[in-house]
Amino acid sequence: MKISLLTEDSIRLEATPGPMTIEAAAADQQYSPFHMLASSLAYCTFSVLHSWAENKELSPDGLSVGVSWQFAEKPHRVGAMQITFAWPGLPADRLEQAKRVAALCTVHKTLEHSPTMTIEAAT
């Protein structure tokens, strides 16, 4: 797998041989916590689509997932995220089904239904 940092607010995940890598267009571009959040969403989405493809005997060749986001003003946080996928071999009559499958990603569901959060100091 390869995660490409496209901009400060977008990434792309695609299948490549070997270990997972993270690549940036410039040496000074940092892999931020926001890139990490988007990467988890992209990886989860890719995984459910890939699994579905294997189950339906569809070729997942060329499947890639992109995630971009925008910030909300107050409080400063990610306010919106967009998931896009490219899948050159996906039959046109399977597109809507693939979109529904992509939404089954557990990270997607977690972000849709915010978890309860607590902060404690370790003693």
Residue, then its C-alpha position, 0 to 999 in steps of 0.5 A: m500500500k502507498i499513501s500519497l500526501l497530495t496537499e495539506d488537506s488531501i491524501r490518496l491510498e493505492a495498492t502497491p507491492g511491498p510494505m506500506t509507504i507514505e510519500a510526499a511531493a516535497a521533503d518538507q511536507q509533514y505527515s500530520p495528525f489530519h493526514m493520519l485520520a484521513s489515512s485510517l479512513a482511506y485504508c478502511t474504505f479500501s479494505v471493505l471495497h477490496s473484500w467486497a470485490e473478492n466476494k463478488e468475484l470482481s477485480p480490484d485492480g486499479l482501486s484507489v481511495g482519496v480523502s480530503w477535508q476542510f476545517a471548521e472554524k470553532p472549535h478548530r477541527v475537521g468539519a467535513m471530509q470527502i471520500t472518493f474512489a477510482w476503480p477503472g475495472l468496476p462495472a458501471d452497474r455496480l457503482e451505486q452498490a460500491k458506494r453503499v459498501a464503502a460507507l460500511c467502513t467502521v472508521h466511517k461509521t465511527l466518524e458519523h457517530s462520534p464516540t464518547m471521549t474522556i481524558e485522564a492523567a496517568t498516575 
